[in-house]
Amino acid sequence: KNIQFDGRLFTLSKSIKLENGFSHVTGCDWKSNDEIIIVDQKVKGRAELCVYDIQNGNLKRKLPLDQKPYDISVLPNDQCVITFPKEMEFRVYSLTDYSLQKRVSAGIKCHGVCCCMHQSGLMTVVAGEDKLALFDKDFDMMKSLTVKGGDIRYVSAYNNNLMFYSDLQNNRVCSVIGNGETRFDYKNDDKLKGAAGLILDESKNVYVCEKGANVIHVLSKSGILIRKIEVCSNPTALSVSKNKKKLCIVGGGRHVTNMADIYISL
């Protein structure tokens, strides 16, 4: 199975079973070019952060979490940020010893998280309800934007003036500029059945998981549908490796098998 990303062909290399007993995986990122890191809410049992080796599919590391996580973003400095919607906070963990470094109140039920560069350094964006909250490199809030939507789940930012997010409840994908003004509002003709995880390529095209239709919508920077790509069942989250040569697409949900499909650029 092949998919096109950023003008290049990626081939399905491995499918990794993420099931660890009643799993419900909602977020993924790349710890390194050979390791994916996922957050598993669990339908039953204790939530977890898990690291998998993509070469052999083996579970390398497991960290129990005391609350249900939603999304994860790996930072360039061997740290990661994990959102906890019910607690209205995100937490910063070390990826060397997996210790908790910081808890940050977001003031919203934050679901999605991403990081990008800002003129003053690294910026973290968290998303939830009808808000995007922007934090600086020290995790101090820079600003909170009220945007179109009511149930924002995932976010991807190119910088502080170009951000994209998915609104699950309203089946839409939107893009805003730095003051929260809408750039585009995408709703497909046959309705997006559950707009979920999304990422950008180098051309600022947007790749959005449609959880209810087993496809990814590829949108231009201006919100025009370029194509749809057939992928795994119930695609929920996706991420691209730091070297841009590998893709991870997580599919599954509460009562279906959770899988991570790894695609590699030819």
C-alpha positions as CSV (number, residue, x, y, z in Angstrom):
1,K,0.0,0.0,0.0
2,N,1.4,3.4,-1.0
3,I,0.5,6.9,-0.1
4,Q,1.7,10.2,-1.3
5,F,3.0,12.8,1.2
6,D,4.8,16.0,0.4
7,G,5.2,15.0,-3.3
8,R,6.9,11.7,-2.4
9,L,5.7,8.2,-2.4
10,F,5.6,6.3,1.0
11,T,5.2,2.6,1.2
12,L,3.6,0.7,4.1
13,S,6.5,-1.0,5.9
14,K,5.0,-2.4,9.1
15,S,1.8,-2.6,11.0
16,I,2.3,-2.6,14.8
17,K,-0.4,-3.9,17.1
18,L,-0.8,-1.4,19.9
19,E,-3.2,-3.4,21.9
20,N,-2.3,-3.8,25.5
21,G,-5.6,-4.8,26.9
22,F,-8.6,-2.5,26.3
23,S,-6.4,0.1,24.5
24,H,-7.7,3.4,23.2
25,V,-4.8,5.3,21.5
26,T,-5.5,9.0,20.7
27,G,-2.1,10.5,20.1
28,C,1.3,9.7,18.5
29,D,4.6,11.2,17.6
30,W,8.2,10.2,16.9
31,K,10.7,9.9,19.7
32,S,13.4,9.2,17.2
33,N,13.5,8.2,13.5
34,D,13.2,4.6,14.6
35,E,10.8,4.9,17.6
36,I,7.2,6.0,17.9
37,I,5.7,7.2,21.2
38,I,1.9,6.9,21.8
39,V,-0.5,7.8,24.5
40,D,-3.1,5.1,25.4
41,Q,-6.2,6.3,27.4
42,K,-7.3,2.7,28.1
43,V,-11.0,1.8,28.2
44,K,-10.2,-0.3,31.3
45,G,-7.1,-0.1,33.5
46,R,-4.4,2.5,33.9
47,A,-3.5,4.9,31.1
48,E,0.0,4.6,29.6
49,L,2.7,6.2,27.5
50,C,4.3,3.6,25.3
51,V,7.4,3.6,23.1
52,Y,7.7,1.1,20.2
53,D,10.6,0.2,18.0
54,I,9.4,0.4,14.4
55,Q,12.0,-2.0,13.1
56,N,10.6,-5.0,15.0
57,G,7.4,-3.6,16.4
58,N,8.4,-4.4,20.0
59,L,7.3,-2.4,23.0
60,K,10.5,-0.7,24.4
61,R,9.2,1.4,27.2
62,K,5.9,1.8,29.2
63,L,5.1,4.6,31.6
64,P,1.9,4.5,33.7
65,L,-0.1,7.7,33.8
66,D,-2.4,8.6,36.6
67,Q,-5.0,10.3,34.4
68,K,-6.3,9.9,30.9
69,P,-4.1,11.6,28.3
70,Y,-5.2,12.7,24.8
71,D,-2.4,13.9,22.6
72,I,1.4,14.1,22.6
73,S,4.1,16.3,21.0
74,V,7.8,15.6,21.1
75,L,9.9,18.7,21.7
76,P,13.5,19.1,20.2
77,N,15.1,18.9,23.6
78,D,14.4,15.3,24.7
79,Q,11.1,16.3,26.2
80,C,7.5,15.7,25.3
81,V,4.2,17.5,26.1
82,I,1.1,15.4,26.9
83,T,-2.4,16.9,27.3
84,F,-4.9,15.8,30.0
85,P,-8.3,17.3,29.1
86,K,-10.2,16.4,32.3
87,E,-7.5,18.1,34.4
88,M,-7.4,21.1,32.0
89,E,-3.6,20.8,32.0
90,F,-0.6,19.6,30.0
91,R,2.5,18.0,31.4
92,V,6.1,18.1,30.3
93,Y,8.0,14.8,30.6
94,S,11.7,14.0,30.1
95,L,12.3,11.5,27.3
96,T,15.6,10.4,28.9
97,D,14.4,9.2,32.3
98,Y,10.6,9.7,31.7
99,S,10.3,11.9,34.8
100,L,7.6,14.5,35.1
101,Q,9.2,17.9,34.6
102,K,6.3,20.3,34.8
103,R,2.5,20.6,35.1
104,V,1.0,23.6,33.3
105,S,-2.6,24.7,33.7
106,A,-4.2,25.4,30.3
107,G,-7.5,26.8,31.5
108,I,-9.4,24.7,29.0
109,K,-10.1,21.0,28.4
110,C,-7.0,20.8,26.2
111,H,-7.0,17.9,23.8
112,G,-4.6,18.5,20.9
113,V,-1.0,19.7,21.2
114,C,1.8,20.6,18.8
115,C,5.0,22.6,18.9
116,C,6.5,24.9,16.3
117,M,9.1,27.8,16.1
118,H,8.3,31.3,17.1
119,Q,10.6,34.4,16.7
120,S,11.4,34.1,20.4
121,G,12.0,30.3,20.2
122,L,10.0,27.2,20.6
123,M,6.2,27.6,21.0
124,T,3.7,25.0,22.3
125,V,0.0,25.2,21.1
126,V,-2.8,23.4,22.9
127,A,-6.3,23.2,21.6
128,G,-9.7,22.3,23.2
129,E,-13.3,23.5,23.4
130,D,-13.3,26.7,21.2
131,K,-9.8,27.8,22.1
132,L,-6.2,27.7,21.0
133,A,-3.7,28.5,23.8
134,L,-0.1,29.5,22.9
135,F,2.8,29.0,25.3
136,D,6.4,30.2,25.1
137,K,9.6,28.1,25.5
138,D,9.2,28.3,29.3
139,F,5.6,27.2,29.1
140,D,4.2,30.6,30.1
141,M,1.0,31.4,28.3
142,M,1.5,34.0,25.5
143,K,-2.2,34.3,24.5
144,S,-5.4,32.4,24.3
145,L,-7.5,32.7,21.1
146,T,-11.3,32.0,20.9
147,V,-11.9,30.5,17.5
148,K,-14.7,29.0,15.4
149,G,-15.7,25.6,16.8
150,G,-17.0,23.9,19.9
151,D,-15.1,20.6,20.3
152,I,-11.5,21.1,19.0
153,R,-9.5,17.9,19.2
154,Y,-6.2,18.3,17.3
155,V,-4.0,21.2,16.2
156,S,-1.0,21.7,13.9
157,A,0.8,25.0,13.6
158,Y,3.4,26.1,11.1
159,N,4.1,29.2,13.2
160,N,2.2,31.5,15.5
161,N,0.5,33.1,12.5
162,L,-0.6,30.0,10.7
163,M,-2.5,27.3,12.6
164,F,-4.8,24.5,11.7
165,Y,-7.2,22.5,13.8
166,S,-10.0,19.9,13.6
167,D,-13.4,20.3,15.3
168,L,-14.9,16.8,15.9
169,Q,-18.4,17.9,17.0
170,N,-18.9,20.1,13.9
171,N,-17.0,17.8,11.4
172,R,-14.8,20.6,10.2
173,V,-11.2,21.6,9.7
174,C,-10.3,25.3,10.2
175,S,-7.2,27.5,9.8
176,V,-6.6,30.7,11.6
177,I,-4.0,33.5,11.8
178,G,-2.4,34.8,14.9
179,N,-5.3,36.9,16.1
180,G,-7.8,34.0,15.8
181,E,-9.3,35.2,12.5
182,T,-10.5,32.3,10.3
183,R,-8.5,31.7,7.1
184,F,-10.6,28.7,5.9
185,D,-13.4,26.5,7.2
186,Y,-13.4,23.1,5.5
187,K,-16.5,20.8,5.6
188,N,-16.5,18.2,2.9
189,D,-19.7,17.7,0.8
190,D,-20.4,14.2,2.1
191,K,-19.6,15.5,5.6
192,L,-16.4,14.7,7.5
193,K,-17.3,11.9,9.7
194,G,-15.2,12.8,12.7
195,A,-12.3,15.1,11.8
196,A,-9.4,13.9,13.9
197,G,-5.5,14.1,13.8
198,L,-3.8,16.4,11.4
199,I,-0.3,17.3,10.2
200,L,1.3,19.7,7.7
201,D,3.9,18.9,5.0
202,E,6.7,21.3,3.9
203,S,4.3,22.9,1.4
204,K,1.8,23.6,4.2
205,N,-0.7,21.1,2.8
206,V,-2.9,19.7,5.6
207,Y,-3.4,15.9,6.1
208,V,-6.5,15.2,8.2
209,C,-7.7,11.9,9.5
210,E,-11.4,11.2,8.9
211,K,-12.1,8.7,11.7
212,G,-15.5,7.6,10.3
213,A,-14.5,6.9,6.7
214,N,-11.0,5.3,6.8
215,V,-9.5,8.1,4.7
216,I,-7.2,11.1,5.0
217,H,-8.2,14.3,3.4
218,V,-5.3,16.3,1.8
219,L,-6.1,20.0,1.8
220,S,-4.1,22.8,0.3
221,K,-2.9,25.7,2.5
222,S,-6.0,27.6,1.5
223,G,-8.4,24.7,2.4
224,I,-9.1,23.3,-1.0
225,L,-9.5,19.5,-1.2
226,I,-6.6,18.0,-3.2
227,R,-7.3,14.3,-2.8
228,K,-8.4,11.6,-0.4
229,I,-6.1,8.8,0.6
230,E,-7.5,5.4,1.7
231,V,-5.7,4.2,4.9
232,C,-6.4,2.0,7.9
233,S,-9.7,1.6,9.8
234,N,-10.7,4.5,12.0
235,P,-7.6,6.7,11.5
236,T,-7.2,8.8,14.6
237,A,-3.8,10.4,14.7
238,L,-0.7,10.8,12.4
239,S,2.8,12.1,12.6
240,V,5.9,12.5,10.4
241,S,9.4,11.6,11.6
242,K,12.0,14.4,12.2
243,N,13.9,13.3,9.0
244,K,10.6,13.5,7.1
245,K,11.2,10.0,5.7
246,K,8.6,8.1,7.8
247,L,4.9,8.4,8.6
248,C,2.9,6.9,11.4
249,I,-0.8,6.6,11.1
250,V,-2.7,5.3,14.2
251,G,-6.1,3.7,13.7
252,G,-8.5,2.2,16.1
253,G,-10.7,3.3,19.0
254,R,-12.4,2.2,22.1
255,H,-13.7,-1.2,21.0
256,V,-11.6,-2.0,18.0
257,T,-8.0,-3.1,17.5
258,N,-5.5,-0.2,17.8
259,M,-2.8,-0.3,15.2
260,A,0.1,1.9,14.0
261,D,0.9,1.7,10.3
262,I,4.5,2.8,9.5
263,Y,5.1,4.2,6.0
264,I,8.6,4.8,4.7
265,S,9.7,7.0,1.8
266,L,11.1,5.1,-1.2
